[in-house]
Amino acid sequence: MLSSLKHAWGNLRLLMSARDNVLEAWTPKDFVREIVPVGCLGRWMFVINAPAGVQQVMVTNGKNYPKSPISRQTLKPLLGNGLFVSEGELWQRQRKISSPVGHANRLSAYADVVIREGQAMLADWQRREPGSELDVSEAFTVLTANVICQLMFSYRLGEKVHVLGEAFQEYSATHGRMHLAELLGLPDWLPRPGMLKGRRAVKKFDRVIHDIIAASRDANGDIPDNLIQMLVAYRDENGWPMPPSLIRDEVASIFLAGHETTALTVSWAFYLLELHPDVEQRLHTELDRVLCGRPPAFADMSALVFTRAIIDETLRLYPPVHVFSKQAVAADEICGQKIPAGSYITISSWVLHRHKLLWEDPDAFKPDRFLPENSDKIIPFSYIPFGAGSRVCLGKHLGLLESVLLLAMTAQSFRLRVREGFVVKPVGRMTLRPQGGLPMRITPRQPPAT
Ligand code: HEM
C-alpha cells in the first residue's frame, strides 16, 4: 500500500514538473522502452514509443484517439474551436475549407513573399555593426509572423507583431500550461490558476486578430483568394455562413500554428550549425555552388538538398511540436499493451526522435540521415515532426519551404554565434523553445569570389 502510494506520488510529482518543462519528465529509461505505463490519480497514461503504436494511435485507429483534455484545455481559451482544437464533424468541415492554403500549387507564390521578407530582415542586419547581438529566435518569430499574415490574410502586421508576441508569451506562461485539474479530469468550467492573466492575454491577442479580419475581407495581396475571404465566402449545406466567432478561431489558429514552429526550426538549426562546423562548412559549399551569391528562388529548392537535410535533422532533434496528448475513447490494445477506455496516450516526438531502439547514434546531429539515398533507412512512424494521419500539419509544405529558404538566405550572408557564456536550454511547453531566447552575434559572411 505504502509503496504504491509512494509510486503514485512520484508519478504525480513527475507530471507536475512537466508543467514547467515537459522534457524534464523524461527519464533515460523512456528512451529504451517501447511503451511506458504511468499510473496516476486513478488514471493510466501510456507513453508510446513503438512506431507501430504511433501508427495505430495517429492513423489506423486514429478515430479512437482524439486530443486529450490536457491539450484541449491549454489551447481552447486562445484558439476556441479553431482547426487545431476542434474534433469530429466540425473539424472535418474546417479542414476541408482551409485545405487549399496547404496545396503545393501555392508554394511558388508563397516562396516569393518569404524571400522578399527575408531579404528585408537581412538588409536590416547588414546595417548593424558586425558582431552585434540579437535574439535570433525572436527575430525569426517576428519575420515568420509577418510572412504568415501576408500569405494567409493579405495583411501587413507592422508593429502589431509585438502585441501578438507579448500576448502569446503571457498566455503560454499562464493558461498555456498543463494543470492538475486536467489530470484529475475536473470539468472545464472550474477555475484554473492563472486564468485571469490568461484571459487578459487573449483579449490583447483578439484586438489584433479582429483588425486582421476587418482589413482582410477586401484586401488584395500577393496571394489571391486569402483564407479570410475563403472563410467569409463559405456557406454550409443549408446556405448558412460561418459564424464570426469561428472565423476568429480559425484565423487565430492558422496564425499561431503557422509561424512560431517555423521560426523555432530555423533558430535551432543555427544553434546546431555552430556546434558542428563541419556541417556548416558543407552547407556553405552547397549554398555557394547553387546560388553563386544571389538570393535563393523557389526553383532552387530541388538543388538545396543538404540544406533541406539540415532542416529535417533539426526537426528530429528539436521538434517544435514535441508532444501529442490523446485520450482513448474505447478500450484498445497497442503492441500487446491493454489500453483501458479513458486512458491518456502521450506520443513525444522528443523521445521518439531520440529513441535508442529506433535511431543509430540518436543524439548526434547527422543531416546525412535525411539525404535521399538514405531515406529508406528511416523507420516509418519513428519521425513525426509534422504529426501523422488525418491531423497531419496543414502547412507542412509551407513550413519546410520557409525553413529551407530562410536557412539558405541567412547562412549565405551571416555567421551566427551564441553569446559567450549563454547556456542554451530547450524548454518544452506548448512548443519547444530555447529558454530565455537565443542571443547570437551576427557577422556578415563573404561568399568566395567565383
Ligand atoms: C516547420 C514548421 C511546422 C511544424 C514543425 C509544424 C508541426 C505541426 C504538427 C506536429 C501538427 C500536428 C499537431 C497535432 O496533431 O496535435 C501541426 C498541425 C497544424 N499545422 Fe503545422 N507545423 C509547421 C508549420 C505550419 C504552417 C506554416 C502552417 C500554416 C498553414 C501550419 C498549420 C497547421 C495547422 C492548421 C494544423 C492543425 C491541423 C489539424 O488539426 O487538422 N503549420 N503542425
Residues whose N, C-alpha, C, O or C-beta is under 5 A from the ligand:
A	BS01	HEM	L83 F84 R95 I254 A257 G258 T261 T262 T265 P320 V321 I384 P385 F386 G387 S390 R391 V392 C393 L394 G395 K396 L398 G399 L400
